[in-house]
């Protein structure tokens, strides 16, 4: 089986490119971060990545679960609007799959779902953060997938909040003894105390494959350098057959591709 993860970036108008890439890769499971869902008919296409990607994927992916983090009608900074969505939208994470979803939850470990009025303070304060916990039925076998978009810190070194975040994710993943994949944009560098906590409990596939960057090679005004901030962790009930980071210019994060089996 194949899982692909990517932070698609809410700052890009890229739903068509993301959808085309996913169709070409044909994964069984897709995990996304920074997805935008329109809540009103007036919302412009630019702010409907959820609907547009699902439409492109079509009937081969009939199952999905969206976990909203915040609601807004525009992206503003210092009172100035730089993306007007034309109506209310939600920003969050999504799991899309070819297989039925047995159960799903969106559990906040930092703040709560709330309106996003202005991004002037988000680097200092951040917004609500949650982990999606999705149990998928793979031809009668359960698979647990945790989809994460981690707390943002300026130097990607983390802090007491990200340590608490990773402890929460570890505890949540171990509630059930199931084949488990933890995936997403953690916003943390590999050497941080937070990621070291994850490493003690799960296999870090980024480390095992000696990945040095999960960023694409192109540069733009959102560039945060070449670093590792996206991860896949698995427990001992997952057999990893192959893993790669795909260098493609569709976001400010590179897609992660995991070829695996359930033991």
C-alpha positions in Angstrom: 0.0 0.0 0.0 1.0 3.6 -0.4 0.4 6.7 1.7 1.3 10.2 0.6 1.5 13.2 2.9 1.9 16.9 2.0 1.3 20.2 3.6 -0.3 21.9 0.6 0.1 25.5 2.0 -2.9 27.7 2.3 -0.8 30.6 0.9 -0.8 28.9 -2.6 -3.5 28.7 -5.2 -2.4 25.1 -6.1 -5.4 22.7 -5.8 -5.2 21.7 -9.5 -1.5 20.9 -9.2 -1.9 19.0 -6.0 -4.8 17.0 -7.4 -3.0 16.2 -10.6 0.1 15.0 -8.6 -2.0 12.8 -6.3 -3.9 11.3 -9.3 -0.5 10.4 -10.9 0.9 8.9 -7.7 -2.3 7.0 -7.0 -1.8 6.4 -3.3 -4.2 4.4 -1.2 -4.2 7.0 1.6 -3.6 10.7 1.5 -2.9 13.0 4.4 -3.0 16.8 3.9 -2.3 19.8 6.0 -3.4 23.5 5.5 -6.6 22.5 3.6 -9.3 25.2 3.0 -13.0 24.3 3.1 -15.6 26.8 1.9 -18.6 27.2 4.2 -20.6 29.6 2.0 -21.6 29.7 -1.7 -19.8 33.0 -2.1 -16.4 31.6 -1.2 -14.0 32.0 -4.2 -12.3 29.0 -5.8 -8.9 30.1 -4.4 -10.1 29.2 -0.9 -11.8 25.8 -1.7 -8.8 23.5 -1.9 -10.7 20.7 -0.1 -13.6 20.6 -2.5 -11.4 21.1 -5.6 -8.9 18.4 -4.7 -11.7 15.9 -3.9 -13.4 16.7 -7.2 -10.2 16.0 -9.1 -9.6 12.8 -7.2 -13.2 11.6 -8.0 -14.9 8.4 -7.1 -11.7 6.4 -6.5 -11.4 8.2 -3.2 -14.9 8.0 -1.6 -13.9 8.4 2.0 -12.5 11.5 3.8 -12.3 13.1 7.1 -11.6 16.8 7.6 -10.5 18.3 10.9 -10.9 22.1 11.1 -8.6 24.3 13.2 -9.8 27.8 12.6 -12.5 29.8 10.7 -12.1 33.1 8.8 -13.3 35.0 5.8 -9.9 36.4 4.7 -6.2 36.3 5.6 -5.1 39.6 7.1 -2.0 41.1 8.5 -1.9 44.5 10.3 -5.4 45.1 9.2 -4.6 44.6 5.5 -6.2 41.7 3.6 -3.9 39.7 1.4 -6.3 36.9 0.6 -10.0 37.6 0.4 -12.0 34.4 0.5 -15.4 35.9 -0.3 -17.0 34.2 2.7 -16.3 32.0 5.7 -13.9 29.2 5.3 -12.2 26.7 7.6 -8.5 25.8 7.6 -7.5 22.4 8.8 -6.2 18.9 8.1 -7.7 16.1 6.0 -7.4 12.3 5.5 -8.6 10.9 2.1 -8.7 7.2 1.4 -9.8 4.5 -1.0 -10.9 2.4 2.0 -13.7 2.9 4.6 -13.1 4.9 7.7 -14.2 3.0 10.8 -13.8 5.9 13.2 -12.3 9.4 13.3 -11.7 12.2 15.7 -10.1 15.7 15.7 -8.5 16.2 19.1 -7.1 19.6 20.1 -3.9 19.6 22.2 -3.3 23.3 21.9 -6.0 26.0 22.2 -9.3 25.4 20.4 -11.2 26.0 17.2 -11.6 29.7 16.9 -12.0 32.6 14.5 -8.7 33.9 12.9 -9.1 37.7 12.7 -5.5 38.8 11.9 -2.2 37.0 11.4 -0.1 39.8 13.0 0.4 37.8 16.2 0.2 34.2 15.0 4.0 33.7 15.1 4.0 34.6 18.8 0.6 33.0 19.8 -0.2 30.4 17.1 -3.7 29.1 16.6 -5.5 26.0 17.7 -3.7 22.7 16.9 -5.2 19.2 16.7 -4.3 15.7 15.7 -6.6 13.7 13.5 -7.0 10.1 14.7 -8.5 8.0 11.9 -9.0 4.2 11.9 -9.3 2.8 8.4 -10.6 -0.6 7.4 -8.1 -2.2 5.0 -9.9 -5.2 3.7 -10.9 -6.2 7.2 -7.7 -5.2 8.9 -7.6 -2.0 11.0 -5.0 0.8 10.3 -4.6 3.8 12.5 -3.4 7.0 11.0 -2.6 10.2 13.0 -2.4 13.3 10.9 -0.6 16.2 12.5 0.1 19.9 11.8 2.3 20.9 14.7 2.7 24.0 16.8 4.8 26.7 15.1 8.0 28.0 16.6 10.2 30.6 14.9 13.4 28.6 15.0 11.8 25.2 14.6 13.4 24.2 17.9 10.2 23.8 19.8 9.3 24.7 23.4 7.3 23.4 26.3 4.2 23.5 24.1 5.6 21.2 21.4 6.9 18.8 24.1 3.3 18.6 25.5 2.1 18.2 21.9 4.3 15.2 21.2 3.4 13.6 24.6 -0.2 13.9 23.7 0.3 12.4 20.2 2.2 9.5 21.7 -0.5 8.8 24.3 -3.2 9.0 21.7 -1.5 6.7 19.3 -1.0 4.0 22.0 -4.6 3.9 23.2 -5.1 1.0 20.9 -2.6 -1.7 19.9 -3.1 -1.2 16.2 -0.9 -0.9 13.1 -0.1 2.9 13.3 1.3 5.6 11.1 1.9 9.1 12.5 2.4 11.7 9.8 2.5 15.4 9.1 4.2 18.7 9.3 5.5 18.9 12.9 7.2 22.3 12.4 10.2 20.8 14.3 13.8 20.0 13.4 15.1 16.4 13.9 17.4 17.2 16.9 14.7 18.8 19.0 13.6 17.4 22.4 10.1 17.0 21.1 11.1 14.8 18.1 13.4 12.8 20.4 10.3 11.9 22.5 8.7 10.6 19.3 11.8 8.6 18.4 11.8 6.7 21.7 8.3 5.3 21.0 8.1 4.9 17.2 10.3 4.3 14.2 11.3 7.6 12.6 11.3 6.9 8.9 12.9 10.2 8.1 15.9 9.3 10.2 16.1 5.7 8.8 16.3 6.9 5.2 18.7 9.7 6.1 16.5 12.5 4.7 18.1 16.0 5.0 15.3 18.1 3.7 11.5 17.9 3.3 11.4 21.2 1.4 11.3 21.5 -2.4 14.3 22.9 -4.3 12.5 26.1 -5.6 12.6 29.3 -3.7 9.9 32.0 -3.2 8.9 34.6 -0.7 7.6 31.9 1.7 10.9 30.1 1.7 12.1 28.9 5.2 15.3 27.2 3.9 16.2 23.6 3.4 15.3 21.6 6.5 13.3 18.6 7.8 10.0 19.5 9.4 7.7 16.8 8.0 7.8 13.2 9.4 6.4 9.7 9.2 6.6 7.5 12.3 5.4 3.9 12.5 5.0 1.3 15.1 6.2 -2.3 15.0 3.0 -3.5 13.3 3.9 -1.6 10.1 6.4 -3.1 7.6 8.1 -0.3 5.6 9.0 -1.4 2.0 10.1 2.0 0.7 10.1 5.7 1.5 11.0 8.8 -0.5 10.6 12.6 -0.4 9.4 13.8 -3.8 10.9 17.1 -5.1 8.1 18.7 -6.9 7.1 22.4 -7.0 3.5 22.3 -5.8 3.9 23.7 -2.3 6.5 24.9 0.2 6.7 21.3 1.5 7.7 18.2 -0.4 5.3 15.2 -0.5 6.3 12.2 1.6 5.6 8.8 0.0 5.5 5.6 2.1 5.2 2.1 0.7 4.1 -0.2 3.5 2.3 -3.3 4.6 0.2 -4.1 7.7 1.7 -7.0 9.8 
